Amino acid sequence: MRVLWLKSDLLLPLDKGGKLRTWHLLRHLATRHEVTYLAFAEPDTEIVPRSDSPKGSWRFYVDAAIHLFDPLPYAVGKYRSAAFRRRLNDLLRQRAFDVIVCDFLFPAVNLPRRLPCPAVIFTHNVESEIWRRYAETRTSRRSYWLYSMQYRRMLRYEERALRRFDSVLAVSSADRDTFARIYPDAIRQPVHVVPTGVDTHYFTTSPSQTGARELVFTGSMDWLPNEDAMLFFCRDVLPLVRRAPTPAVARLREQQGVRVTGRVDDIRPYVRDAAVYVVPLRIGGGTRLKIFEALAMGKAVVSTSVGAEGLPVTGGEHVMVADSPETFAREIVHLLRDIDHRRRLETAARALVVERYDWSAVAGKLEQALVRITGQTRGSADARASAGRDPSTEGAPSALPDLHGAGREATRTT
């Protein structure tokens, strides 16, 4: 099978969940199929150049202001590229592909109106739901208005984009059900679920020490849901943890207690030393690769329901789920105090991912889905061409080396 894989960025460094998911899936897929990978890169490369202005810079705010008048959502419009379109059209003329995979929603803005083969969108999130949650957590009127506007634009764009594809891949049954609820008429074929996996040989079990008192969160801090999660945790949850009247937690008062590492080469030492892994996400979608990595290392996890959304876990058995600052802090304190309960969570966590969610098994589900999709839709080019307008307003070698997550950030509390 010849696969043309479209993405908005290169996979290295492996510093984000979306990159890690794609890397591991392609690493397995490329051992049996021919994969051509097209993405943006830095301006000084010979492939499709693109760069973002640094957040907080004057160029960033000018660019954002310009996009206020763009009917596309800002997160999509900034990927509109004549150079990407030209390179994509060249590839489609030069080679015969069996399937096009649009990885995330954003590359779809550059698809030509007519496609010569089946096209699949691999949705790591329901993007409109993320923007809806952004708006709901804003406190100022101006911020609420801006995010609500982006949510409405994303809702319209996402529906138009989904109509263009022969099939949709989702990372969880929760996302599959959300697509069916929000866009009941936009998706032609049943949504295929390709869950998140984890490299269980790299993320090996590392139970916490009996006297451990550190809490840890790992994630890319240039993603707004992670930034919001840490602000919420440090502002609303951590002060409650420090007030807990237990000897282990009382020691947390002795230090300021929050260490932000910046980019690290390997997150495992930070996760290994922690007593509890926290996932205080209030915004987001898809599945959380960070939780799978923590589970693979045998860590007790306390997460919000949004943070654990779409994961095949049982609250109280594999993770502890809490949403309010008070309940989140209470679950952390309980796990710091009750070593036996912490050990049971650690054991159940590791067993779950080893048995069902190693990347090799997950990649097999992706391969099966693509084979079924190409078989179902072969010969339907005319239907695809007439399915709707372009929602933009009008390669890799045959094997990938084995690399692992690096470059993410870790936040520890002590």
DRENDO-1510 file (C-alpha; in Angstrom, 1 decimal, always signed):
<recs>
REC; n; res; u; v; w
REC; 1; MET; +0.0; +0.0; +0.0 .
REC; 2; ARG; +1.4; +3.4; -1.0 .
REC; 3; VAL; +0.5; +6.0; +1.6 .
REC; 4; LEU; +0.8; +9.8; +1.3 .
REC; 5; TRP; +0.9; +11.2; +4.8 .
REC; 6; LEU; +0.2; +14.9; +5.3 .
REC; 7; LYS; +1.1; +16.8; +8.5 .
REC; 8; SER; +1.6; +20.4; +9.6 .
REC; 9; ASP; +5.1; +19.8; +11.1 .
REC; 10; LEU; +8.1; +17.5; +11.1 .
REC; 11; LEU; +8.2; +14.8; +13.7 .
REC; 12; LEU; +11.5; +15.6; +15.3 .
REC; 13; PRO; +12.1; +16.6; +18.0 .
REC; 14; LEU; +9.6; +14.2; +19.6 .
REC; 15; ASP; +8.3; +16.8; +22.0 .
REC; 16; LYS; +4.5; +16.7; +21.6 .
REC; 17; GLY; +1.9; +13.9; +22.0 .
REC; 18; GLY; +0.7; +14.3; +18.4 .
REC; 19; LYS; +4.3; +13.9; +17.1 .
REC; 20; LEU; +4.9; +10.8; +19.3 .
REC; 21; ARG; +1.7; +9.2; +18.3 .
REC; 22; THR; +2.4; +9.7; +14.6 .
REC; 23; TRP; +6.0; +8.6; +14.9 .
REC; 24; HIS; +5.3; +5.3; +16.5 .
REC; 25; LEU; +2.4; +4.5; +14.1 .
REC; 26; LEU; +4.5; +5.4; +11.0 .
REC; 27; ARG; +7.5; +3.5; +12.4 .
REC; 28; HIS; +5.4; +0.3; +12.4 .
REC; 29; LEU; +3.4; +1.1; +9.2 .
REC; 30; ALA; +6.6; +1.7; +7.2 .
REC; 31; THR; +7.9; -1.8; +7.8 .
REC; 32; ARG; +5.1; -3.2; +5.6 .
REC; 33; HIS; +4.0; -0.3; +3.4 .
REC; 34; GLU; +5.5; +2.6; +1.4 .
REC; 35; VAL; +5.0; +6.0; +3.2 .
REC; 36; THR; +5.6; +9.4; +1.7 .
REC; 37; TYR; +5.6; +12.2; +4.3 .
REC; 38; LEU; +4.8; +15.8; +3.5 .
REC; 39; ALA; +5.0; +18.5; +6.1 .
REC; 40; PHE; +6.2; +22.0; +6.8 .
REC; 41; ALA; +9.7; +22.7; +8.0 .
REC; 42; GLU; +11.9; +25.6; +9.1 .
REC; 43; PRO; +12.5; +28.3; +6.4 .
REC; 44; ASP; +16.1; +27.3; +5.8 .
REC; 45; THR; +15.2; +23.8; +4.6 .
REC; 46; GLU; +14.7; +22.7; +1.0 .
REC; 47; ILE; +11.2; +21.4; +1.7 .
REC; 48; VAL; +8.0; +23.4; +2.4 .
REC; 49; PRO; +9.1; +26.3; +4.6 .
REC; 50; ARG; +7.1; +27.8; +7.4 .
REC; 51; SER; +7.6; +29.3; +10.8 .
REC; 52; ASP; +5.4; +30.7; +13.6 .
REC; 53; SER; +6.1; +34.1; +15.3 .
REC; 54; PRO; +7.2; +33.6; +18.9 .
REC; 55; LYS; +4.2; +33.8; +21.3 .
REC; 56; GLY; +4.0; +37.2; +23.0 .
REC; 57; SER; +6.0; +38.9; +20.3 .
REC; 58; TRP; +4.7; +41.9; +18.4 .
REC; 59; ARG; +4.7; +39.9; +15.2 .
REC; 60; PHE; +2.6; +37.2; +16.9 .
REC; 61; TYR; -0.1; +39.8; +17.9 .
REC; 62; VAL; +0.0; +41.4; +14.4 .
REC; 63; ASP; -0.5; +38.0; +12.8 .
REC; 64; ALA; -3.4; +37.2; +15.2 .
REC; 65; ALA; -5.0; +40.6; +14.5 .
REC; 66; ILE; -4.9; +40.0; +10.8 .
REC; 67; HIS; -6.6; +36.7; +11.2 .
REC; 68; LEU; -9.5; +38.3; +13.1 .
REC; 69; PHE; -10.9; +39.1; +9.7 .
REC; 70; ASP; -10.3; +35.7; +8.2 .
REC; 71; PRO; -13.4; +33.4; +8.0 .
REC; 72; LEU; -11.1; +30.5; +8.8 .
REC; 73; PRO; -10.2; +29.8; +12.4 .
REC; 74; TYR; -6.8; +31.2; +13.3 .
REC; 75; ALA; -5.4; +27.7; +14.1 .
REC; 76; VAL; -6.2; +26.6; +10.6 .
REC; 77; GLY; -5.7; +29.8; +8.5 .
REC; 78; LYS; -2.1; +30.1; +9.5 .
REC; 79; TYR; -1.3; +26.8; +7.7 .
REC; 80; ARG; -2.7; +28.0; +4.3 .
REC; 81; SER; +0.2; +27.7; +2.0 .
REC; 82; ALA; +0.7; +28.0; -1.8 .
REC; 83; ALA; +4.0; +26.2; -1.5 .
REC; 84; PHE; +2.5; +23.3; +0.3 .
REC; 85; ARG; -0.3; +23.1; -2.3 .
REC; 86; ARG; +2.3; +23.1; -5.2 .
REC; 87; ARG; +4.4; +20.3; -3.5 .
REC; 88; LEU; +1.3; +18.3; -2.8 .
REC; 89; ASN; +0.0; +18.6; -6.4 .
REC; 90; ASP; +3.4; +17.6; -7.7 .
REC; 91; LEU; +3.4; +14.5; -5.6 .
REC; 92; LEU; -0.1; +13.5; -6.8 .
REC; 93; ARG; +0.9; +14.0; -10.4 .
REC; 94; GLN; +4.2; +12.1; -10.1 .
REC; 95; ARG; +3.0; +9.0; -8.1 .
REC; 96; ALA; +0.0; +6.8; -7.7 .
REC; 97; PHE; -1.0; +6.6; -4.1 .
REC; 98; ASP; -3.5; +4.1; -2.6 .
REC; 99; VAL; -4.6; +6.5; +0.2 .
REC; 100; ILE; -4.0; +10.0; +1.5 .
REC; 101; VAL; -3.9; +10.4; +5.3 .
REC; 102; CYS; -4.4; +14.0; +6.6 .
REC; 103; ASP; -2.9; +13.9; +10.1 .
REC; 104; PHE; -4.8; +16.4; +12.2 .
REC; 105; LEU; -7.3; +18.8; +10.7 .
REC; 106; PHE; -4.8; +21.5; +9.7 .
REC; 107; PRO; -3.2; +20.1; +6.5 .
REC; 108; ALA; -6.7; +19.8; +5.0 .
REC; 109; VAL; -6.7; +23.5; +4.2 .
REC; 110; ASN; -4.3; +22.8; +1.4 .
REC; 111; LEU; -6.0; +19.8; -0.3 .
REC; 112; PRO; -6.9; +20.2; -3.9 .
REC; 113; ARG; -10.6; +19.9; -4.8 .
REC; 114; ARG; -10.1; +16.7; -6.7 .
REC; 115; LEU; -8.3; +13.8; -5.2 .
REC; 116; PRO; -7.1; +10.7; -7.2 .
REC; 117; CYS; -7.4; +8.2; -4.4 .
REC; 118; PRO; -9.2; +7.7; -1.1 .
REC; 119; ALA; -8.6; +10.3; +1.6 .
REC; 120; VAL; -8.7; +9.8; +5.3 .
REC; 121; ILE; -8.5; +12.3; +8.1 .
REC; 122; PHE; -6.7; +11.2; +11.3 .
REC; 123; THR; -8.2; +13.3; +14.1 .
REC; 124; HIS; -6.3; +13.4; +17.3 .
REC; 125; ASN; -8.9; +15.7; +18.8 .
REC; 126; VAL; -12.3; +17.1; +18.1 .
REC; 127; GLU; -10.9; +20.6; +17.5 .
REC; 128; SER; -14.1; +22.5; +17.9 .
REC; 129; GLU; -14.6; +21.0; +21.4 .
REC; 130; ILE; -11.2; +22.3; +22.4 .
REC; 131; TRP; -12.1; +25.8; +21.4 .
REC; 132; ARG; -15.4; +25.6; +23.1 .
REC; 133; ARG; -13.6; +24.6; +26.3 .
REC; 134; TYR; -11.2; +27.4; +25.8 .
REC; 135; ALA; -14.1; +29.9; +25.7 .
REC; 136; GLU; -15.8; +28.4; +28.8 .
REC; 137; THR; -12.7; +28.8; +31.0 .
REC; 138; ARG; -12.1; +32.5; +30.0 .
REC; 139; THR; -12.8; +35.0; +32.8 .
REC; 140; SER; -12.6; +38.3; +30.9 .
REC; 141; ARG; -15.4; +39.4; +28.5 .
REC; 142; ARG; -12.9; +40.3; +25.8 .
REC; 143; SER; -11.1; +36.9; +26.0 .
REC; 144; TYR; -14.4; +35.0; +26.1 .
REC; 145; TRP; -15.6; +36.9; +23.0 .
REC; 146; LEU; -12.4; +36.1; +21.1 .
REC; 147; TYR; -12.3; +32.4; +22.0 .
REC; 148; SER; -16.1; +32.1; +21.3 .
REC; 149; MET; -15.5; +33.6; +17.8 .
REC; 150; GLN; -12.7; +31.1; +17.1 .
REC; 151; TYR; -14.9; +28.2; +18.4 .
REC; 152; ARG; -17.7; +29.1; +16.0 .
REC; 153; ARG; -15.3; +29.4; +13.1 .
REC; 154; MET; -13.7; +26.0; +14.0 .
REC; 155; LEU; -17.1; +24.4; +14.2 .
REC; 156; ARG; -18.0; +25.5; +10.7 .
REC; 157; TYR; -14.6; +24.6; +9.2 .
REC; 158; GLU; -14.4; +21.2; +10.9 .
REC; 159; GLU; -17.8; +20.2; +9.5 .
REC; 160; ARG; -16.8; +21.3; +5.9 .
REC; 161; ALA; -13.5; +19.6; +6.1 .
REC; 162; LEU; -14.9; +16.3; +7.4 .
REC; 163; ARG; -17.3; +16.1; +4.4 .
REC; 164; ARG; -14.3; +15.9; +2.1 .
REC; 165; PHE; -12.9; +12.7; +3.4 .
REC; 166; ASP; -13.9; +9.1; +2.7 .
REC; 167; SER; -13.4; +8.1; +6.3 .
REC; 168; VAL; -12.4; +9.4; +9.7 .
REC; 169; LEU; -9.9; +8.0; +12.2 .
REC; 170; ALA; -10.4; +8.9; +15.8 .
REC; 171; VAL; -8.2; +8.2; +18.8 .
REC; 172; SER; -11.0; +7.2; +21.2 .
REC; 173; SER; -14.6; +6.0; +21.3 .
REC; 174; ALA; -15.4; +9.3; +23.1 .
REC; 175; ASP; -14.2; +11.3; +20.2 .
REC; 176; ARG; -16.0; +9.0; +17.8 .
REC; 177; ASP; -19.3; +9.6; +19.7 .
REC; 178; THR; -18.6; +13.4; +19.8 .
REC; 179; PHE; -18.2; +13.6; +16.0 .
REC; 180; ALA; -21.5; +11.7; +15.6 .
REC; 181; ARG; -23.2; +14.1; +17.9 .
REC; 182; ILE; -21.9; +17.3; +16.5 .
REC; 183; TYR; -21.6; +16.4; +12.8 .
REC; 184; PRO; -24.2; +13.7; +12.2 .
REC; 185; ASP; -24.4; +14.4; +8.4 .
REC; 186; ALA; -20.8; +15.2; +7.7 .
REC; 187; ILE; -19.2; +11.7; +8.0 .
REC; 188; ARG; -19.9; +9.1; +5.3 .
REC; 189; GLN; -18.4; +5.9; +6.8 .
REC; 190; PRO; -18.3; +4.7; +10.4 .
REC; 191; VAL; -15.5; +6.3; +12.3 .
REC; 192; HIS; -12.6; +4.0; +12.9 .
REC; 193; VAL; -11.0; +4.2; +16.4 .
REC; 194; VAL; -7.2; +3.9; +16.5 .
REC; 195; PRO; -6.3; +4.4; +20.2 .
REC; 196; THR; -3.2; +5.8; +21.7 .
REC; 197; GLY; -0.4; +3.4; +22.6 .
REC; 198; VAL; +2.8; +3.5; +24.6 .
REC; 199; ASP; +6.2; +2.0; +24.2 .
REC; 200; THR; +6.2; -0.4; +27.2 .
REC; 201; HIS; +9.8; -1.4; +26.7 .
REC; 202; TYR; +11.0; +2.2; +27.0 .
REC; 203; PHE; +8.6; +3.3; +29.7 .
REC; 204; THR; +9.3; +0.5; +32.2 .
REC; 205; THR; +7.8; +0.1; +35.6 .
REC; 206; SER; +9.2; +2.3; +38.3 .
REC; 207; PRO; +7.1; +2.2; +41.5 .
REC; 208; SER; +7.3; +5.2; +43.8 .
REC; 209; GLN; +9.4; +5.0; +47.0 .
REC; 210; THR; +7.5; +4.6; +50.2 .
REC; 211; GLY; +8.4; +8.1; +51.4 .
REC; 212; ALA; +8.1; +9.8; +48.0 .
REC; 213; ARG; +6.3; +13.2; +48.2 .
REC; 214; GLU; +6.9; +14.7; +44.7 .
REC; 215; LEU; +4.1; +15.4; +42.2 .
REC; 216; VAL; +4.8; +15.6; +38.5 .
REC; 217; PHE; +3.2; +16.7; +35.3 .
REC; 218; THR; +4.8; +16.4; +31.9 .
REC; 219; GLY; +3.8; +18.1; +28.7 .
REC; 220; SER; +4.6; +20.7; +26.0 .
REC; 221; MET; +4.0; +24.0; +27.6 .
REC; 222; ASP; +3.4; +25.8; +24.3 .
REC; 223; TRP; +0.0; +24.1; +24.2 .
REC; 224; LEU; -2.7; +26.1; +25.9 .
REC; 225; PRO; -4.4; +23.2; +27.6 .
REC; 226; ASN; -1.2; +22.3; +29.4 .
REC; 227; GLU; -0.5; +25.9; +30.3 .
REC; 228; ASP; -4.0; +26.3; +31.7 .
REC; 229; ALA; -3.7; +23.0; +33.6 .
REC; 230; MET; -0.5; +24.1; +35.4 .
REC; 231; LEU; -1.9; +27.5; +36.3 .
REC; 232; PHE; -5.1; +25.9; +37.6 .
REC; 233; PHE; -3.1; +23.3; +39.6 .
REC; 234; CYS; -0.6; +25.7; +41.2 .
REC; 235; ARG; -3.2; +28.4; +41.9 .
REC; 236; ASP; -6.2; +26.3; +43.1 .
REC; 237; VAL; -5.1; +22.8; +44.0 .
REC; 238; LEU; -1.5; +22.9; +45.4 .
REC; 239; PRO; -2.3; +25.3; +48.2 .
REC; 240; LEU; -5.0; +22.9; +49.4 .
REC; 241; VAL; -2.6; +20.0; +49.3 .
REC; 242; ARG; -0.1; +21.9; +51.4 .
REC; 243; ARG; -2.8; +22.5; +54.1 .
REC; 244; ALA; -3.4; +18.8; +54.5 .
REC; 245; PRO; -2.6; +17.7; +58.1 .
REC; 246; THR; -0.4; +14.7; +57.3 .
REC; 247; PRO; +3.3; +14.4; +58.0 .
REC; 248; ALA; +4.2; +13.6; +54.4 .
REC; 249; VAL; +2.2; +16.5; +53.1 .
REC; 250; ALA; +3.2; +18.9; +55.8 .
REC; 251; ARG; +6.8; +18.7; +54.6 .
REC; 252; LEU; +5.6; +20.2; +51.3 .
REC; 253; ARG; +5.1; +23.5; +53.1 .
REC; 254; GLU; +8.8; +23.8; +53.8 .
REC; 255; GLN; +9.6; +24.8; +50.2 .
REC; 256; GLN; +8.1; +26.9; +47.5 .
REC; 257; GLY; +7.7; +23.6; +45.8 .
REC; 258; VAL; +7.3; +24.1; +42.1 .
REC; 259; ARG; +10.1; +23.4; +39.7 .
REC; 260; VAL; +9.6; +24.0; +35.9 .
REC; 261; THR; +12.4; +22.2; +34.1 .
REC; 262; GLY; +12.0; +23.6; +30.6 .
REC; 263; ARG; +12.9; +21.2; +27.8 .
REC; 264; VAL; +14.4; +17.9; +29.0 .
REC; 265; ASP; +16.0; +15.1; +27.0 .
REC; 266; ASP; +14.2; +12.3; +28.9 .
REC; 267; ILE; +11.1; +12.6; +31.1 .
REC; 268; ARG; +11.5; +9.3; +32.7 .
REC; 269; PRO; +13.7; +10.4; +35.7 .
REC; 270; TYR; +11.2; +13.0; +36.6 .
REC; 271; VAL; +8.2; +10.6; +36.5 .
REC; 272; ARG; +10.2; +7.9; +38.2 .
REC; 273; ASP; +10.9; +9.9; +41.3 .
REC; 274; ALA; +7.3; +11.1; +41.7 .
REC; 275; ALA; +4.8; +9.7; +44.2 .
REC; 276; VAL; +1.8; +10.9; +42.1 .
REC; 277; TYR; +1.4; +11.9; +38.5 .
REC; 278; VAL; -1.1; +14.7; +38.1 .
REC; 279; VAL; -3.2; +15.6; +35.0 .
REC; 280; PRO; -5.2; +18.7; +36.0 .
REC; 281; LEU; -6.4; +19.4; +32.4 .
REC; 282; ARG; -9.6; +21.5; +32.0 .
REC; 283; ILE; -9.3; +21.9; +28.2 .
REC; 284; GLY; -8.4; +19.3; +25.6 .
REC; 285; GLY; -9.6; +16.4; +23.5 .
REC; 286; GLY; -8.4; +13.1; +22.1 .
REC; 287; THR; -6.4; +10.8; +24.4 .
REC; 288; ARG; -3.6; +11.8; +26.7 .
REC; 289; LEU; -0.3; +10.2; +25.7 .
REC; 290; LYS; +1.2; +11.5; +28.9 .
REC; 291; ILE; -1.2; +9.4; +31.0 .
REC; 292; PHE; -0.3; +6.3; +29.1 .
REC; 293; GLU; +3.4; +6.9; +29.7 .
REC; 294; ALA; +2.8; +7.4; +33.4 .
REC; 295; LEU; +0.7; +4.2; +33.6 .
REC; 296; ALA; +3.4; +2.3; +31.7 .
REC; 297; MET; +5.9; +3.4; +34.4 .
REC; 298; GLY; +3.5; +2.2; +37.1 .
REC; 299; LYS; +2.5; +5.6; +38.5 .
REC; 300; ALA; -0.5; +6.5; +40.5 .
REC; 301; VAL; -2.4; +9.1; +38.5 .
REC; 302; VAL; -4.8; +11.8; +39.7 .
REC; 303; SER; -6.6; +13.3; +36.7 .
REC; 304; THR; -9.6; +15.5; +35.9 .
REC; 305; SER; -12.4; +13.9; +33.9 .
REC; 306; VAL; -11.3; +15.9; +30.9 .
REC; 307; GLY; -7.8; +14.7; +31.4 .
REC; 308; ALA; -8.9; +11.1; +31.4 .
REC; 309; GLU; -11.6; +11.5; +28.8 .
REC; 310; GLY; -11.5; +8.8; +26.1 .
REC; 311; LEU; -9.0; +6.6; +28.0 .
REC; 312; PRO; -9.9; +3.0; +28.7 .
REC; 313; VAL; -9.4; +3.4; +32.4 .
REC; 314; THR; -11.7; +2.8; +35.4 .
REC; 315; GLY; -11.7; +5.5; +38.0 .
REC; 316; GLY; -10.5; +4.2; +41.4 .
REC; 317; GLU; -8.9; +1.1; +39.7 .
REC; 318; HIS; -6.4; +2.6; +37.3 .
REC; 319; VAL; -6.5; +6.3; +38.0 .
REC; 320; MET; -8.2; +8.6; +40.5 .
REC; 321; VAL; -10.6; +11.1; +38.9 .
REC; 322; ALA; -11.4; +14.5; +40.5 .
REC; 323; ASP; -12.5; +17.8; +39.0 .
REC; 324; SER; -12.8; +20.4; +41.7 .
REC; 325; PRO; -9.7; +21.8; +43.4 .
REC; 326; GLU; -10.9; +20.3; +46.7 .
REC; 327; THR; -11.5; +16.8; +45.5 .
REC; 328; PHE; -8.3; +16.9; +43.3 .
REC; 329; ALA; -6.2; +17.9; +46.4 .
REC; 330; ARG; -8.0; +15.3; +48.6 .
REC; 331; GLU; -7.1; +12.4; +46.2 .
REC; 332; ILE; -3.5; +13.5; +46.1 .
REC; 333; VAL; -3.3; +13.6; +49.9 .
REC; 334; HIS; -5.0; +10.2; +50.1 .
REC; 335; LEU; -2.4; +8.6; +47.8 .
REC; 336; LEU; +0.5; +10.2; +49.7 .
REC; 337; ARG; -0.9; +8.8; +52.9 .
REC; 338; ASP; -2.2; +5.4; +51.8 .
REC; 339; ILE; +0.8; +3.5; +50.4 .
REC; 340; ASP; -1.2; +0.3; +49.9 .
REC; 341; HIS; -3.8; +2.0; +47.7 .
REC; 342; ARG; -1.0; +3.7; +45.8 .
REC; 343; ARG; +0.6; +0.4; +45.2 .
REC; 344; ARG; -2.6; -1.2; +43.9 .
REC; 345; LEU; -3.1; +1.7; +41.4 .
REC; 346; GLU; +0.6; +1.4; +40.3 .
REC; 347; THR; +0.2; -2.4; +39.6 .
REC; 348; ALA; -3.1; -2.1; +37.8 .
REC; 349; ALA; -1.9; +0.8; +35.7 .
REC; 350; ARG; +1.1; -1.1; +34.3 .
REC; 351; ALA; -0.8; -4.2; +33.7 .
REC; 352; LEU; -3.5; -2.4; +31.6 .
REC; 353; VAL; -1.1; -0.8; +29.1 .
REC; 354; VAL; +1.2; -3.8; +28.7 .
REC; 355; GLU; -1.7; -6.1; +28.0 .
REC; 356; ARG; -3.6; -3.9; +25.5 .
REC; 357; TYR; -1.8; -0.7; +24.4 .
REC; 358; ASP; +1.7; -1.4; +23.2 .
REC; 359; TRP; +2.3; +0.5; +20.0 .
REC; 360; SER; +2.7; -2.6; +17.9 .
REC; 361; ALA; -0.9; -3.6; +18.6 .
REC; 362; VAL; -2.2; -0.1; +18.0 .
REC; 363; ALA; -0.4; +0.2; +14.7 .
REC; 364; GLY; -2.0; -3.0; +13.6 .
REC; 365; LYS; -5.4; -1.4; +14.1 .
REC; 366; LEU; -4.3; +1.6; +11.9 .
REC; 367; GLU; -3.2; -0.7; +9.2 .
REC; 368; GLN; -6.4; -2.7; +9.2 .
REC; 369; ALA; -8.4; +0.5; +9.1 .
REC; 370; LEU; -6.5; +1.8; +6.1 .
REC; 371; VAL; -6.9; -1.5; +4.2 .
REC; 372; ARG; -10.6; -1.6; +4.9 .
REC; 373; ILE; -11.0; +2.1; +3.8 .
REC; 374; THR; -9.1; +1.7; +0.5 .
REC; 375; GLY; -11.1; -1.4; -0.3 .
REC; 376; GLN; -14.4; +0.3; +0.5 .
REC; 377; THR; -13.8; +3.4; -1.4 .
REC; 378; ARG; -11.7; +2.4; -4.5 .
REC; 379; GLY; -13.2; +3.8; -7.6 .
REC; 380; SER; -15.2; +6.6; -5.9 .
REC; 381; ALA; -13.1; +9.5; -7.1 .
REC; 382; ASP; -16.1; +11.2; -8.8 .
REC; 383; ALA; -18.1; +11.1; -5.5 .
REC; 384; ARG; -15.1; +12.6; -3.7 .
REC; 385; ALA; -14.7; +15.4; -6.2 .
REC; 386; SER; -18.4; +16.4; -6.0 .
REC; 387; ALA; -18.7; +16.1; -2.2 .
REC; 388; GLY; -17.9; +19.7; -1.4 .
REC; 389; ARG; -15.7; +22.7; -1.9 .
REC; 390; ASP; -12.2; +23.1; -0.6 .
REC; 391; PRO; -12.6; +24.3; +3.0 .
REC; 392; SER; -9.9; +26.8; +2.6 .
REC; 393; THR; -12.4; +29.4; +1.4 .
REC; 394; GLU; -13.3; +29.1; -2.2 .
REC; 395; GLY; +8.9; +12.0; +1.8 .
REC; 396; ALA; +9.8; +9.7; +4.3 .
REC; 397; PRO; +11.9; +6.6; +3.6 .
REC; 398; SER; +10.5; +3.1; +3.9 .
REC; 399; ALA; +11.6; +2.6; +7.5 .
REC; 400; LEU; +11.9; +5.0; +10.4 .
REC; 401; PRO; +14.5; +4.7; +13.2 .
REC; 402; ASP; +13.4; +3.9; +16.7 .
REC; 403; LEU; +13.4; +7.2; +18.7 .
REC; 404; HIS; +11.6; +8.0; +21.9 .
REC; 405; GLY; +10.1; +11.1; +23.5 .
REC; 406; ALA; +12.4; +13.9; +24.4 .
REC; 407; GLY; +12.3; +17.6; +24.5 .
REC; 408; ARG; +9.1; +17.9; +26.6 .
REC; 409; GLU; +8.8; +19.8; +29.8 .
REC; 410; ALA; +8.3; +18.5; +33.3 .
REC; 411; THR; +6.7; +20.3; +36.2 .
REC; 412; ARG; +7.5; +18.9; +39.6 .
REC; 413; THR; +6.2; +19.9; +43.0 .
REC; 414; THR; +8.0; +19.1; +46.2 .
</recs>
